[in-house]
């Protein structure tokens, strides 16, 4: 059996924030059941047993939401104990958690550090940028909570990176965002373009990320990143790191950059399994981990259909000089489909402008990577 990577939603779509751009809130509201509640201890143990029996070499348990800390710290303490109990084959286990930081306290930070969880901390930049769209149920911004979580992670030595959603407004402040992160020592960053709800034409909301704004953001951020890299002051930005590796002939480690969906296992709190975090919808339910093996889930009609529909390449992509790096982009940005097939990426003009601006430098860095000089 292959290595196994699971994305688990132990608190389903429950969240203690009300971020205006939340794609999972929009997706959950399109399902017959918007929220499946908390994952039970019995299901958690069954999931661990099946995962460790199936995986060879490596098994990754990544927890997301909603907000996965809502299930409580005792859930994760029990999880680690179950992993130790049922790891009969000596599989290397990696645990990861994505959080908005609101519930993180010293006990959480100490546990995550001690048990070597890789944490993704959601933060959109300085207070005025972050708080514009990431508010709690009472309309208050959450920046102070995210910063408090980051300092606790620093104090206890928890490994973390910053996850940033790029919206129409925040894209205007690329230099401010990058400068804020660097000033605060956040040297591992990932930028995620804001998504509009599935089935809707793009760019219909005040926060929607337009190609013009995204191109501006990518170019400005790349220039700052490249300047620091050339000055031996390296900051890891996942997307740029991937482009350099791809130009050097390596496969991307980010699935949305591969051009074709691989399909993986997203597990809702009731045990329902889906092929992608962007498609946790009734239409794409592959089965339930309580009733099916991972091999059966991977061979399900929904899984095969999901991968096959992603293979279509738009005619506008075929002759593009940057296709080997762009590869058409993530399927999620190629919705709504036309005649059952993905359309041209809605952010195509942004990527084309970005690669025209940065592509030659990316190729040069790739040559240096192959030569071992960076």
N, C-alpha and C positions, 0 to 999 in steps of 0.2 A: 504494500500500500504506500501511497505518497505521503510527504509531509502534509499536515492539515492546518488550515487557518480558519478560525471561527470568529465571526463578529456577532456578539451576543447582546441582547437588549433586556437585561434582567428587570428593568422597571417599565418596559414597553415604551409608550410615548409620553409617560408622565414626566413633567419638568417643572422646576421652580422658577424658571424665567419665561418671558413671553417675547422672545426675539421676533421682530417683525418679519424677518426673511426666512424663518425656520422651515426648511423643506420637509422635515419629517412630520411636523404638525399638519402641514398641508396634505401629505401622503396619507397619514392616519385617518384624516377626515374623509378620505375617498374610499375607505374600507367599510365593510359591513360592521366590523368591530373596531372602533377607533383605538381603544386601549385594552390590553389583555391583563392589566394588573401586574403584580409582582410574581416573579418566578418562584416556584415552590422549592423547598429543600429536596423533595423527592425527584423532581425533574432535573434539578441541578446535578444531583449525584448520577442519575441515569445518563445525562449529557457527558459528564466527565468520564464515566466508564466507557461509553461508546467511542468517544473521541480518542482516548488513549489506547483503546484496543485497535482502532482503525489506523492511526497515524504511525508512520515510520520515521524515525530520526528526530523530527521536530513537530511540536504541536503548539500553536499560538491561540490563546484565549484572549480576545480583545473585547472590551466592554464599552458600550455606547448607549445612547438613548434616543429621545428623551434625555434624562439625566441619570446616569447609572449609579451615582452615589445615593440616590433616594432609597435604594433597596437596603441600605445600611451597611456599616462596616462589618458586622458579624457575618453577613453573607459571604464576604470575601475571605474572612478568616476561615470559615467552613470550607470554602472553595479550595484554598491552599491545602488544607488538611486532606480533603478528598483527592486532590491531585497526587499527594504523597502516598496516600493509601492505595490508590488504584493504578499507579504507574508501574505495572508489572514488567514492561519491556524496557525500562530505562530511557524513555523518550525525553528529549530535551524540551522543557516546557518554558514558553515565554508568555508572560501576562502583560496586558496593556489596558489602559483606562483613559477614556476621554471625558473631561469634566469641565463644567463652567466655573468650578472653584468655590461656589457658594457655601457648601457644607464642609469644605476642607478645614480641619483643625489639626492640632498637634498629633492626636491619635491617628488620624488618617495619614498625615505626612510620614509619621514614623513607620506605620505599617507598610505603606507603599515603597518606602526606601528599603526597609528591611527585607521585603519580599521581591525586590527588584522589578517592580511594575514600571513599565515605560508609560509615562503620563502625557497625554495631549491636553494642554490647557487652552481653552478658548479665550482669545483676547483680540480685539480688533484694532488696538492701538492705544494712544493716550486717552485720557478720560473723556474729552469732548467728542472724540470720534467713536469710541466704544459705547458710551452711554446713550448715544443718539438712537441706537436700534436694539441694544441688549439690555432690556429693562425687566424688572420683576413684575409680579402680578399687581403691585400697587403703583406701578409706573416709575419706580426708582431705578436709577442706573446700577449696574453690577460691577463697575470697574474696580471699586475699592475691594470687593470680595475676591476678584480675580488676582489683583496685586497681592493681597494678603496670602492667598494660596501659593503664589509664586515664591514669596519670601519664606513661607514654611517649607516648601520643597527645597529651597536653597539651604535652609538651616539644618534639615535632616538628611540632605544628600540624596533626595529622590531625583531620578533622571526624568526630565520633562522637555517637551518642545512646545512652541506656541502655534496654535491653529487660528488662522485669521480668515474670516469671510470678507471678501472684497465686494463692497456694494457701490452703487453709483456715487454716493457721497464720499465714502472713504477713499475711493480711487483717486479723488482729487488731491488727497493728502499723502501720497506715497512717500515723499521724502520725510514728512513728519512722522509717519508710522515707523518707517525703517529706522530713523534716528532715535525714536523713543525706545524701540526694542533694543537697539545696540547700546544705548546709554544705560539701560537696565540689565545688561548682561544676558539678554535673550538671544543666544547665538544659534539656535536651532528653530527655524521658522518654516511654516507651510502656509501658503496662500491659496484659498479656495474661492473660485468665482461664485457669486451669489446666484442662486437658482430660482426661477419662477416656478409656480406649481405645474405639475404634469398636465398635459392636455390643453394648456393655455398658450396663446401666442406670446413670444418673449417680449420683455421690456414694457410690460403694462403697469408697473407699480413705481412709486416714487423712489424706492430703493433699488429697482432693477438695474443691473449692471449692463450698460450699453457697450458695443464694440469700441466706440471712440474713447470712452472713459477707461475701459480695460487696457486698450493699447497704450494710453498715456501712463497708466499705472505700471504695466510691465516694463516699458522702456525706462521710466524713471528709476524703478527699483533695480532693474538689471544694471544700469549705469553705476548706481551706488554700490551694489554688490561687487561688480567687476573692479571698480576703483579700489575697494578694500582688499579684494583678492590679490590684485597686483601689488598692493602694499604689504603683503603677508599678514593681513588682518582678516582672516577668513571667517565668514558667516555662512552657515549652511542654510540654503533655501532649497527646499526639496525639489521644486519644479526645475530650477536652473541646474541643480546638481544632476538631475535626470537627463536633461537635454545634453549636457556635456558627455555623460556616459553613453547616451544613445549615439551621439556623433562619433564616439570612439568605438562603436560596434557592440556595445553591451545592451541587453534588454532593459527596458524601464522597470523599476520596482514599483511604480505606481500604475495600477490597472487602467486608469482612465487615459493613460498616455500610450497604451499598446496598440490602439486602432481597432482591436477586436476584443469583445468581452470574453473573459475566461470563465466567468461565473464562479462564485464561491458560496460559502454557507453563511447566511445571515439568519440568526435564530431569535425569534420573538419570544416573549416571556411565557407563552403557552406551548412552546416547542415547535411552532410553525417555522418552516424553513423557506428562504427566498434566495434568489441568485445574486442580489445586489442591494446595497443599502438604499439606493435611489428608487428601488422598485419593490418595496415591501408592501405589495398590493395583492388583493385577492386573486387577480388574474395570474400572478406569477408565483403563487404558493406551490412549492414543490412537494410538500408532504409535511409530516410531523416527525421530529426526531424520536418521539416515543414509539412510533409505529414502523419506522423505516431505518435501514442502515444508511450510512453515508454513501456507500456505493449505489444503493437504490436511488437515493436523492440525486446524486450526480447524473444518473441515467434517466431521470424523470423526463416526461415530455416537456414540462415547463422549462427545465434547465437546458435541454437541447434546443428548444425553440428560441430561448433567450440569446444563446450564443449565435445561432444561425442568423437571426435577424440583424445582428450587429455587423455582419461581414460585408454588407453593401458599402461600396465606395462611391461617393458622389462624383459625377463627371468633372466637376470643377476642381476636385482634388487630384485627379490622375496626372495632369500636366503641371502641377504646382512644384516649383523647385524646392519647396520646403516640406514636401509630403513625407519624406523619410523621418523628419523630426516631429511634425505635427500629427501625421497619420489619421487626420480627420477629426481628432479630438474625441472626447468622451461621448459615448452614445447619448447620455442624458442631455447634452447640449444639441442633439440632433433631433429633438422632438419639437412639435408633434410630427409624426411620420406622415408621409404621403404615399398612398397606394401600398401601405403596409411596410414601407421601407424608410430607414432614416434619411433625413434631408441633410443639406449642407449645414455644418455647425453654425449656430447662430452667432458665435463669436469669431467666425472665420476672418473677418476683416481685421480684428484685433491681433490674431495670431500672425497673419500675413505681415501686418505693419511691424509687429515685434521682431519677427525673424529677419525682415529686411533691415531692421535697425541693429540687431544683435547677432544674427546668424554667423557672420564671418568670425566674430570673436568667439562664439561657441565652438566653431570648427577648430580655431586656433588652440583653444583650451583643450579640446579633445586630442589634438596632436601632442600637446604637452603631457596629457594624462597617459597616452600610450607610450611616450618616451620616458615616463617616470620623473618628469621635471616639475610636476605639481602634485 
